[in-house]
Amino acid sequence: MMHSFLQQVDNHIHFVHAPEQTVTGRVVRVVGLTLEARGITAPLGAHCQVESSIQGEFIDAEVVGFQDGLLYLMPYTEPSGVAPGARIYIRSRHSMIEVGDALLGRVIDGLGYPLDGMGRINYSDSLSMAGLPINPMERGPIENILDTGIKAINTCLTLGQGQRIGLMAGSGVGKSVLLGMLTRYTEADVVVIGLIGERGREVHEFIHKTLGDEGMAKAVVVASPANISPVVRLKATNRAHVVAEYFRDRGKNVLLLMDSLTRVAHAQREIGLAIGEPPTAKGYPPSVFALLPRLIERAGVGKNSFGSITAVYTVLAEGDDRSDPIVDIARASLDGQVMLSRDLADAAHYPAIDLSGSISRVMDNLLSPELFQAANRLRRLWTLYQQNQDLIQVGAYELGSNPDLDEAIRLRPEMENLLQQLSEESVSLGKSQDELKKILGDG
């Protein structure tokens, strides 16, 4: 039986095993992020171990490609100690992920090892990393409103259980704060949080400042910061989805938060370019544009409406470019998006949600006709004011010229009060809708 343990050497984690398999190949070259090997036959996704020159140690790696008798492997850590002719062992030919109720309240890395210092996790089951696709004819409809505790979303961008939404923004406009509010205030049985490719310090801050003890009690955090191998970052992404699917298939309403989808795309880009994929838009290889829709489709309402995964994917609009290819593919694949505006953030309007660029595509199925019309009316008045703000502020607009704009100017303070909210404040769906009706004179 193979035994394994973690060992800390020179500030790097090495995976030390005592493999029983016979040698099946040897390293012939190291090129950038990949190891090239001959004499080994293994499928894509197979988990291998590469012999290190440090006595008794092996470095774990995954098969990411092959060509003309060469096998490409990407190590989970820095391949220090790997020499020409290093022996390779196959550890597993299949990518399986261990799951179980013991994950609740825990913080793990992309390989399933605990990061919280709370000891070993007693997993009860294992599932395929690829998940089990649901027949679209058997997937339940989105028909139950999800209370997020955020007024702007509850009223103008109403979400449903099982919806997939994108949180799209440039850097420094309050994306992380809004994500934290969704984590704390959204009604869900289980919260699964994937922190992929972000700064390492944010993991500790998110858990202790954003979630707290109460939030962690029903949460599972999968963290794989930017300094981790891209193949492990992708495994962390898949692990978070598998954990969410595990609880969904037990009838739970799961909130899946992925921060960020852009960093997932970056990880796939690193792997694709390393094995020779041709770059396309902004250097992204074709595999990126196949990966993202496949991930997003794993969320949603469960089979025959049994359980649900409501997914929030943050998307970094680099340089505030809303035509970025990752923003485009996310917008096309998701059930709506919440756009954050730098202009609103600069004006200390938080959350800086830009109604003119945001949409919930299932909203009309969730609300009564009266509430849906009221939400659209407020969106129209808010957008009309924003479009004419410069004219109004310099005094170039004469009252009476446009009745709708006159109403937008009159209701501007009340609309701002509805759309702004302190991060420590939670407002229920019912109170949010009452405030909307009161502003428009329908309450």
Protein Blocks (a to p, Z undefined) as FASTA:
>chain_A
ZZdddddeehiacdddddfbdcfbdcfbdehjbccdehiacdehiacddddfbghiacdd
ddfbdeehiacdddfbdcehiaghiacddfbfcdcddddjklgopacdfkopafklnopa
ddfbdcdfklpaddfklpccdfbdcdehiaklmmmmcccehiacdddddehiopmmmmmm
mmmmpccfbdcdddehiafklmmmmmmmmnommlmmmgccddddfkbcfklmmmmmmmmm
mmmmmmmmnopacddddddfklmmmmmmmmmmmnopacdeehiafklmmmmmmmmmmgcc
dehhiajaddddddddehhiakbfklmmmmmmmgbdcdddfklmmnopacfbdfklgccf
klmmmpcfklmmmmmmmmmmmmmmmmmmmmmmnopacghjamklmmmmmmmmmmmmmmgc
cfkbccdfklmmmmmmmmnopZZ
